[in-house]
Amino acid sequence: MSTPPGRRRGPSKGDRRERAILETARDLLARKPLADITIDELAAGAEISRSSFYFYFDSKLSVLVALLHGMAGELGRDAGPWLDGTGPDATALREALTPLARLWREHGRMLAGALAAAPGCPPLAQWRAGLRSGHVERLAARIARDRAAGLAPAGPSPEVLAGLIDDLRTAALAGNAEPEALVDDLVTVELRMIYGDFADHHPAG
């Protein structure tokens, strides 16, 4: 696994002090933007000196990037059954979106701030591009399979449609203070984008 941009080589991933820095940053970012957080705060929270902080990270930004890379798996963790399935399965899509919305509720300030800063920040742009491409590739493959099986109508290329869905989902979750309240609407919108006027054979329980 490659080292995220800004990380210094040397300390192991499981190093106690590095974890303490990341946990401190996660707590602070839930309350205020990165620009308002100081190196001294991060060091104090990890119970290390300011100079020791720089052994683990070279900047506040590198801490944020490390957190985001660590969360990448969480952001897509429950999507497998939906992305690997077939047909307009509302239950599987809801089960993929519900934990994602919960994660946005818990870490929305950090995630939204990272997305907003990504266009002008190469490390954050790289994180966003990787996150997006992973989801879009798998969703496009699902759309192509369902079209080939006659389960979904023709339309924009699977890659374009999957990208539109990913962008809409991210913008909706980032722009709502209660992302979990959006889950049912996102299920309906995403299924209609893929299947048009469909009869769902997998109703929610």
Helices and strands as residue ranges (DSSP letters): H 16-29, G 34-36, H 39-45, H 50-56, H 60-76, H 80-83, H 90-117, G 118-120, H 122-148, H 158-174, G 179-182, H 183-195
